[in-house]
Amino acid sequence: MRTLSILASTFSLVFSSPLSSRQSPKVPFFLLVGDSTTAIGGGWGDGFLNHTLKAPASGLNYGHSGATTVSFRAGGDWATVLSQITTHQADSSVYVTIQFGHNDQKAAANISLEQFSQNLGVFVDEVRDAGGEPILITSLTRRVFSGDPPLVVQSLANERVAAISVAEAKSSKYIDLNIASEDYCNAIGPEASWRYNLFNATRQGDTTHLNEWGGTVFGRLVSDLLVEKYEEVFGDWTAPNATLSALLEEGLPA
């Protein structure tokens, strides 16, 4: 009887343990895909990779200036990302963040909103086919203000709606960086928002791209949005910054 009791207790411990539902989870590996607002030297990507991930979680930033959903494929970058999924999927859970819109909307790109949506959908399908998991991210807001009181001009609203619609249609993970970054900039106002400009910290500066501190701030915002929405997936692999997260949450300048 004692033997049976010990076996029963052991069985209970194994199957009631929090680890039993996700034994030895794979470490996340992020591949960041997008335009210059994700890229090194102007985007949030390196702020996310360098300051929000808990080792051994890591990733690579493939965002680059001028990229659209068409040029990123045509230039060979997309093929490289897919190959990286294959390289890392044996040892990692590979997540591919996808954020476009700033350049797709320009007349010179000649990409309709319908084509933009179709291209995002194909990216989602191909990431899954390669063994990764896509995360669509709506475009980082531009820090252009108008009106009295001054509020951010919603210049990427159509692209935001399109990205969310694709994510919902494809049952893909997504976060709404566009609204979150817009709300934050509205809360802190123009002058504080322009301190994140890549060049001059004024309205005459670069109100699209980010300096190093801006990349850290908005990289943390991306991380906080991911943890808020998918805590069970990313919470254990996130290095917290309670001070910065509180400022973002409370709408105070960081």
C-alpha positions in Angstrom: 0.0 0.0 0.0 2.9 2.4 0.9 4.4 1.8 -2.6 1.1 2.6 -4.3 0.8 5.7 -2.2 4.3 6.9 -3.2 3.6 6.2 -6.9 0.3 8.1 -6.7 2.0 11.1 -5.0 4.7 11.1 -7.7 2.1 10.9 -10.4 0.3 13.9 -8.9 3.4 16.0 -8.6 4.4 15.4 -12.2 1.1 16.2 -13.7 0.3 19.1 -11.4 3.6 20.9 -11.9 3.5 24.2 -13.8 6.4 22.9 -16.0 4.5 19.9 -17.1 2.5 21.9 -19.7 5.7 23.3 -21.3 8.7 21.2 -20.3 12.0 22.6 -21.6 10.5 25.4 -23.7 12.7 26.5 -26.6 14.5 29.8 -26.4 12.9 32.6 -28.5 14.9 33.8 -31.5 13.6 36.9 -33.2 14.1 37.9 -36.8 13.0 41.5 -37.3 11.7 42.4 -40.7 10.7 45.9 -41.8 11.7 49.4 -43.0 14.0 52.0 -41.4 11.7 52.4 -38.4 12.7 48.9 -37.4 16.3 49.0 -38.7 19.7 49.6 -37.1 20.5 53.3 -36.9 17.0 54.8 -36.9 14.4 52.2 -35.7 13.2 50.4 -32.6 14.7 47.0 -33.5 18.1 47.2 -31.8 16.5 48.8 -28.7 14.3 45.7 -28.5 17.0 43.1 -29.2 19.7 44.7 -26.9 17.7 45.9 -24.0 14.5 43.8 -23.5 15.4 40.2 -24.0 16.6 37.9 -21.2 19.6 35.8 -22.3 19.8 33.4 -24.0 16.9 34.8 -26.0 18.3 36.9 -28.9 17.7 37.8 -32.6 18.8 39.6 -35.7 17.6 42.8 -37.2 16.9 42.7 -41.0 15.0 46.0 -41.2 16.5 48.5 -43.6 15.9 52.0 -45.0 13.4 52.4 -47.9 12.1 48.8 -47.6 8.6 48.0 -48.8 6.7 44.7 -48.9 7.8 44.4 -52.5 11.4 45.5 -52.3 12.2 43.5 -49.2 11.4 40.3 -51.2 12.9 41.5 -54.5 16.2 42.4 -52.9 16.8 39.0 -51.4 16.3 40.0 -47.8 13.2 37.9 -47.4 14.9 34.7 -48.7 17.7 35.4 -46.1 15.1 35.6 -43.3 13.4 32.3 -44.4 16.8 30.6 -44.4 17.5 31.9 -40.9 14.2 30.3 -39.7 15.5 27.0 -41.0 18.9 27.5 -39.4 17.5 28.3 -35.9 14.3 26.4 -35.6 15.9 23.2 -34.3 17.1 24.9 -31.1 14.8 27.9 -30.9 11.2 29.1 -31.2 11.7 31.5 -34.2 9.5 34.6 -34.2 9.5 36.9 -37.3 8.2 40.4 -36.6 6.9 42.1 -39.7 6.4 45.9 -39.8 5.9 47.8 -43.1 3.8 50.8 -44.2 6.0 53.9 -44.2 7.3 53.3 -47.7 4.5 51.2 -49.1 2.2 54.1 -48.8 4.3 56.4 -50.9 3.1 57.1 -54.4 6.6 56.3 -55.8 6.2 52.7 -54.5 3.1 52.1 -56.6 1.7 49.6 -54.1 -2.0 49.7 -53.5 -3.5 49.1 -50.0 -4.9 45.8 -51.4 -1.5 44.8 -52.6 0.0 45.8 -49.3 -2.4 43.5 -47.5 -1.8 40.6 -49.9 2.0 40.9 -49.5 1.7 40.9 -45.7 -0.5 37.8 -45.9 2.0 36.0 -48.1 4.8 36.8 -45.6 2.7 35.3 -42.8 2.1 32.1 -44.8 5.7 31.7 -45.8 7.0 32.2 -42.2 4.7 29.4 -41.1 5.7 27.2 -44.0 9.3 27.7 -43.0 8.7 26.7 -39.4 8.6 30.1 -37.8 5.8 32.1 -36.2 4.9 35.5 -37.6 4.1 38.6 -35.5 2.6 41.5 -37.5 3.4 44.9 -36.1 1.5 48.1 -37.1 3.8 51.0 -38.2 5.6 53.1 -35.6 3.9 56.5 -35.7 5.5 59.5 -37.2 6.0 62.3 -34.7 4.3 65.1 -36.7 1.7 67.2 -34.8 -1.1 69.5 -35.9 -3.9 71.4 -34.2 -4.6 73.0 -30.9 -3.9 71.2 -28.7 -1.3 69.6 -30.9 -2.0 65.9 -31.7 -0.1 63.4 -33.8 -1.3 63.4 -37.5 -2.6 59.9 -38.2 -0.7 59.4 -41.5 -0.5 55.6 -41.2 -4.1 54.8 -40.2 -5.0 52.8 -43.4 -1.8 50.7 -43.2 -2.6 50.1 -39.5 -6.1 48.8 -40.3 -4.8 46.7 -43.1 -2.1 45.0 -41.0 -4.6 44.2 -38.2 -7.1 42.8 -40.7 -4.5 40.5 -42.2 -3.4 39.3 -38.7 -7.0 38.6 -37.7 -7.8 36.8 -41.0 -4.7 34.7 -40.7 -5.0 34.1 -36.9 -1.5 35.6 -36.6 -0.1 37.2 -33.5 0.1 41.0 -33.8 0.6 44.1 -31.7 -0.7 47.6 -32.4 2.5 49.7 -32.2 1.0 52.4 -34.3 -1.8 53.4 -31.8 0.4 52.7 -28.7 3.2 55.0 -30.0 0.7 57.6 -31.1 -1.0 57.6 -27.7 2.4 57.9 -26.0 3.5 60.8 -28.2 0.2 62.6 -27.7 0.5 62.1 -23.9 4.0 63.6 -23.7 3.5 66.3 -26.4 5.6 67.5 -29.4 8.7 68.8 -27.6 9.2 65.6 -25.6 8.5 63.4 -28.6 11.0 65.3 -30.8 13.7 64.4 -28.3 13.6 60.9 -29.9 14.3 62.4 -33.4 17.3 60.8 -35.2 18.7 64.3 -35.9 17.7 67.7 -34.6 15.3 67.4 -31.6 12.8 69.9 -33.1 9.9 69.7 -35.5 12.5 70.5 -38.3 14.4 67.3 -37.4 13.7 63.8 -38.4 10.2 63.1 -37.0 10.1 59.5 -38.5 13.4 57.9 -37.4 14.8 57.4 -33.9 18.0 58.3 -32.2 19.6 55.6 -29.9 17.5 56.6 -26.9 14.4 56.7 -29.0 15.1 53.2 -30.2 15.5 52.1 -26.5 12.2 53.7 -25.5 10.1 52.4 -28.4 11.9 49.0 -28.3 10.7 48.7 -24.7 7.2 49.7 -25.9 7.3 46.8 -28.4 8.4 44.5 -25.7 5.7 45.7 -23.2 3.0 45.2 -25.9 4.2 41.7 -26.6 4.3 40.8 -22.9 0.9 42.4 -22.2 -0.8 40.4 -25.0 1.2 37.2 -24.9 2.7 37.0 -21.4 2.6 33.2 -21.4 4.9 33.1 -24.4 7.3 36.0 -23.8 7.1 36.9 -20.1 9.8 34.5 -19.0 12.2 35.7 -21.7 11.8 39.4 -21.1 14.3 41.5 -19.1 12.1 44.0 -17.3 12.7 47.7 -16.9 10.1 48.8 -14.4 11.1 52.5 -14.5 10.8 52.8 -18.3 7.7 50.7 -18.5 6.0 52.8 -15.9 6.8 56.0 -17.8 5.3 54.5 -21.0 2.2 53.3 -19.1 1.6 56.6 -17.4 2.3 58.7 -20.5 5.3 60.6 -19.1 8.5 61.6 -20.9 11.3 59.0 -20.7 
